[in-house]
């Protein structure tokens, strides 16, 4: 059950940060050592030689004796600390795209369990411009376009992005603290702060299973075990208004959403970064917004901006109600993901086997 009786007051702690305090700091940047890189390359080579499929890769057959424990410690930083970090140093130039994908998948096993990212059941997603239009096609998700993505969270404990190739121009990544946004609403408009805990209608963007409504309801925020967890996707809140059965939004509700967006976009709130090939960004979806600027690709198809994405359920993640976000209507563990739709289901790992 969603807890709504917690005082609506300013929250303190490591998750309540401002980008302006981190822009000249490297505390969020985790660099692989030479020994850790060698561990990853050796594990990928062993997987290659054994002909092991991606979905069969585990910690046991992808050993990282030094890096593995470090990643498990960093998982706690995601869940109960600042809420994001970037892992730098994966030598993309020494790997094929397939090998890079296996390296990324293997690293993810030390954080948690992959969950489905779309109705096709992809556990490893491709973030690449497919030439589609979010505004005119209700089945499109933002990662399939080159448009700017507003600050939002995804439907899993953690989202990870491995940069294979950057855009010609644009495509910068940004992260911002949802806790800071919560605090700013409390400070500026305490009369609106209760809307964090209201039940809101979200659009499923044509990814509902047979018999499901094309929308679902969930609060934006919940308190559990002394932790504030927030999920927020303005585009899905807005597009839910297209469905019969979804009540029309009030002027005050829109005012609240506009304020959240205004805060996230204010100078000094977010931290901006230019992900380079081999960089891996991991973000906790309960404490951190992420965003991306619009971009222009190189004209050559093989140089298009291309990132690989993981949605993970952490091994030891914070408690959340099963009906928070998509909840029990979703992934393999009941803590996020998008349940595959039988008619759309493809290979779970996308193009890699």
Secondary structure, 3 states (H helix, E strand, C coil): CCCCCCCCCCCCCCCCCCHHHCCCCCCCEEECCHHHHHHHHHHHHHHHHHCCCHHHCCCCCCCCCCHHHHHHHHHHHHHHCCCEEEEECCCHHHCCHHHHHHHHHHHHCCCEEECCCCCCCCCCEEECCCCCCCCCCCCCCHHHCCCCEEEECCCCCEEEEEEEECCCEECCEEEEEHHHHHHHHHHHCCCCHHHHHCEEEEECCCCCCCCCCCEEEEECEEEECCEEEECCCHHHHHHHHHCCCCCCCCHHHHHHHHHHHHHHCCCCCCEEECCCCCCEEEEECCCEEEEECCEECCCCHHHCCEEEEEEEEECCCCCCCCCCCCHHHCCCCCCCCCCCCHHHCCCCCCCCC
